[in-house]
Amino acid sequence: DAGVIQSPRHEVTEMGQEVTLRCKPISGHDYLFWYRQTMMRGLELLIYFNNNVPIDDSGMPEDRFSAKMPNASFSTLKIQPSEPRDSAVYFCASSPKNPGQHNYGYTFGSGTRLTVV
Amino acid sequence: ILNVEQSPQSLHVQEGDSTNFTCSFPSSNFYALHWYRWETAKSPEALFVMTLNGDEKKKGRISATLNTKEGYSYLYIKGSQPEDSATYLCALSDAGNNRKLIWGLGTSLAVNP
């Protein structure tokens, strides 16, 4: 299994531009999570999906952020318009069950390092 | 607001030294405690998921203990090697918080050869 696949690995964009981050979870994993990692706040859960349905998006910082999961093998996180404070590493993770409710861990992707200038 | 704290923030040891660090968390509504290992330029990798008070888990030279009554977990590394250099993260699953994982900021370990 190739694991959780994220693209791109690095993204540099100008303030105001739209940014789309992509994730392919592990086949058979019913849960998909988007996290943001910064030095100051550590790992923050943005949103998670169960069977392609968004379950909890309370961590999405503002309306500029949106996430979709059109099918079991693909999810996107979009920021429009992007701002310098959005600069962070964005991780996608998947799991066969919800790690918060079962004794399962996440499998994380390699992350996308986003820099907004 | 739930807070998961890890100490120390960073640690430098010599190859061969044994070391340990701490994850502290609120003991009420405890459900599970997760440990992850995060090497630079890679993604976090699950080490342990612990649920029972007094539980001890081991993976090679790395082991972890859990005290849910007093709200802490220790991670031990025996005979540290340079390849153990990484950030070690813990995360709490809280039964009263919709079972979301709440993450600590990590302990950054550097093992000098």
Contacts between the chains, C-beta under 8 A, distances in Angstrom:
chain1	res1	chain2	res2	distance
A	4	B	43	7.7
A	42	B	89	7.8
A	42	B	103	5.2
A	42	B	104	6.9
A	42	B	105	4.4
A	42	B	106	6.9
A	43	B	44	7.9
A	43	B	89	7.2
A	43	B	91	7.7
A	43	B	103	4.2
A	44	B	103	7.9
A	45	B	100	6.1
A	45	B	101	7.0
A	56	B	98	6.9
A	56	B	100	7.3
A	91	B	43	6.7
A	91	B	44	7.6
A	98	B	99	6.5
A	99	B	34	6.8
A	99	B	49	7.6
A	99	B	93	6.9
A	99	B	101	5.9
A	100	B	31	7.4
A	100	B	32	7.9
A	100	B	93	4.6
A	100	B	98	7.3
A	100	B	99	3.3
A	100	B	100	5.2
A	100	B	101	5.4
A	101	B	31	7.7
A	101	B	93	7.4
A	101	B	99	4.4
A	103	B	32	6.3
A	103	B	49	4.6
A	103	B	51	6.2
A	104	B	49	7.0
A	105	B	34	6.1
A	105	B	36	7.3
A	105	B	46	2.9
A	105	B	49	5.8
A	106	B	44	7.4
A	106	B	46	6.5
A	107	B	46	7.5
A	108	B	43	3.8
A	108	B	44	4.9
A	108	B	45	7.5
A	109	B	43	5.9
A	110	B	42	7.0
A	110	B	43	5.1
A	111	B	43	6.1
